[in-house]
């Protein structure tokens, strides 16, 4: 007995069902372009189908969200690469981030004039308390910020019961050669922490990591070497010193000449806590 050929309506119904399943399968695999194509073909056959219209709207929303996320990733990666280039231009050496429990994921940024702005941590070695400057322009002198922090209008440090930390008694130091210099890839990964691009494993156009690591520097001294900072120098002038490795963000140690702790610090008998 011969089968009757399917009539037109039945063929159209099967075709629509096939398109519908293709759309749903593509969406489940996040293949948005394919899902859009199948949905458009189905709507050409059945333009008033409400279920297909809902799917088309869902695809458009997911596509917009995907494009927004991709734009954020591209923007974050471009900003990180610009920072790495700025570090290289200035011959800055970046090391492993320290004291993030105090600073969070704050990172430097470049302004429209290609000037670096750094978050800077001031540690009071005597009490291991801290002050955090969120925007320290690389062209600023240290004296500007210290004058503001220790002006007559500012209260004394809460732990400084002997009032040793007055503006005229302060000295600022950094630890020379502290830490391990990171490769370009490692610096990029650090800069992308907390951004939309933090999940990236490949950054594109990156140099061979092994070659990049050949410039790494490590500490060999048993005791820290404290270098006094001239307050009238700019932040940039200090960061570019050959023995300065920036531990994620610049860290400086504040001591007072009036404090009994001063001689202990100057003699090298004090060292910052080890960071795992």
N, C-alpha and C positions, 0 to 999 in steps of 0.2 A: 504494500500500500504506500503510495506516495505521500511525503509530508507536504503540507501547504507552506509556501514561503511566509515568513513573518511579515505582518503588515507594517506600514511605515511607523505607526504609533508605537508598536512594540519595539522596533529597532531603535527609535529615538530614546525610549525609556531605558533600554539596556546601555545605550551609549552614554546617557546622562549619569547612570549609576556607575559606569566605569570611570567617567571623569570625576565624579564625586569621591570615589574610593582613592583615585590617584591624588586628588587634592588633600585628603585627610592623611594619606601616607606621607606625602611630601612635607606637610606641616609637622608631622610627628618626628621627622628627621631634620626639621628646621631648614628644609630646602625651599626657601621662600620664593625664589624666582620660578622654580618649577611649579610650585603650588599656584602662583599667580597665573602662569600660562595655562594650566589645566582648568582653572576656574574661569578664565576669560573664554576659553573654548566652550565650556559648558553653558555660560551665560549667552553666548551667541546662539545656541540652540534653544535656550529657555530663559529669555531676558527677564521674565517676571517671577522667576523662582526665588521665593523669599529665603529659603535655606542657603542657596548659592550666594545671594546678596550678603547674608550674614557672614558667610565664609570669606567673601571678597573683602569685607570691612575688617575682619579679623586679620587677614593677610596684610592689608595696608597698615594696620596699627603695628603689627609685629615688624614689618619692614621699616617703618619710621623709627621704631625703638632700636632696631639693629643698626640703622644708619647713624642714629644719634650716638650710640655706644662706640661705633667704629670711629666717628669723628672725635670723640673724647679720647680714645686710645691714641689716635694719630697726633692729636694736639699735645697730649702728655709726653709721648715719645719724642716729638720734635722739640719740646721745651727741654727735656732731659739732654738731648744731643747738643742743643745750643749751649747748655751749661757746661757740658764736657768740653766743648770747643773753647768756651771762655776760660775754663781752668787751664787748658793746654796753652792758650795764648798768653796767659799770665804766668805760666810755668809753676802752677800750684800742684802740690802733691796731696792726694786724698787718701785717708786711711779709714779703718773700720770705725763706724759710728760708736760713740761712747755716751753714757749718761742719758739715753733716750727716755729713761723713766722720769727725767726732769724736763726734757724738751719735747717729748712726743716725736712726731714725724715731721717736724718743721724742716724746711729745706731752703736753700738760697734761691733767689730769682733774679732775672735780668730785667731791667727797665727798658723803656723805648730808646734810651741813649746807650744801651749795651753796658750799663754800669751794674755791677753785682751788688745785691743787698743780701746780707747774711743775718741769720739768727745767731746770736753770740751768747755763750754761757760764761758768766763770771762765778767762779767757785771760791768761797772763803775757806782756804785750806784748814785754818784753825778749827772751824766748827763744821766743815763740810756742808755748809748751807750754800745757797746760790741766789744769784740774780740773773734774770734772763731778758736779754734785749732782743725783741723779735725782728727789728729792722735796723741793722747797723750797716750803713752804706760804706762801701769799700774806700770811698774817698774821705770819710770822716776821720778826724783825729780822736784818739782815746780820751783826751782831756775833755772834749765836749760832753761825752756821755758820763764820765766820772763827775764832772762839775754838776751835772743835773742830778745824778743819783745821790750825791753827798752835799747838796746845797743846804743852806741854813734852814730852809723850809721843810726839809725831809726829816722824818723821825730817825732816831738811832737804830742800829740793827738790834733786833729783840734779844739776841744772845750776848750782845756786847755790853755787859754790865759795867765794865771799867771805862767805857767810852774811848777805847783805844783806836777805833776805826773812824778817825776824822779825816777830812779831805787832805789835809797837809801831811798826814802820816802814811798815806796809802802808797803801796808799790804793787806793780802788776808784773806777772811772770808767765812765761809759757814753758812747757816741757820739751826740750830739744830732742828731735829724732824719735819721738815716742810713737810706737805702733808700727804697722806694716803698710807700706804703700799698696793701694789697690790697683788692679788692672782697669783698663777702660771699661771692659764688660762689667766688672764688679761695681764700678762707680755708677754706671748706667742703672744697674739693678737697684742700688741704694737709692738713687734719685727717683726711681719709679715706685718705690714703696708707698703705699697709701693712695696711689693714683689709679685711674681706670686702666692703665697699662701694666699694672703690677703682676699680672699673670703671664706676661710674655716671656718666652724662653729664647727667642731669636729677635735680634734688633735690626738686622739688615745692614749691609755695608760696613760690618765691623771688622777690625783688624784681627789677625790671628792672635788668640788669647795668650798662647805660649810666648809669642814674640813680645807681646805687651808686658807680660810679667817679668821680662828680663830686666826691667828697670826698677823692680821692687827693692825697697830698702827696709831693713829690719833693725831693731835695737840690739846692740851688743853690750851696752854698759849695764853693770849691776845696779848702779844708783842713778836716779833721775838727774838730769842736768837742767838746772833752772836758768833761763835767760830773761833778764830784766827787760821790760818793754819801755821804750821811750814814749811817754804819753803824747808827745807832740808829733809823733809819726802817724801816718794813715794806716788803717787796717790793712789795706793792700800791701803796703811796704813790709809789714810784719809777716803776712801770709806767704809772701814770695821768698822769704828767707830759706836758704838751702836746707836748713835743719828743721824746718817746720813741716810736719805732716798733719794736715787738718783731720781731726777725728770725727768726720761726718760734718760737723759744724765747728767753728773756732771755739776753743776752750782756753780761758785765761784764769790764772790763780791770783787772788787778791790777798795781800798780807799787810800788816801794820807794823811800822817801825817802833811803835809804842808798846807792842804786845810782847809778852815773855816768849811767845811762840816764834817770834821772828828769827831768833838765832838758830833754833832747831831747824826751821825751814831752810835758812840760808846755808847751813852746814851740810845739807843733803841728807839729814837723818829722817826726814819725813818723805813718804811716798804716797801717791794717791792709791786708793783701793784698787785691787786687780779686778778687771772686768772680764767676765767669761766670754 
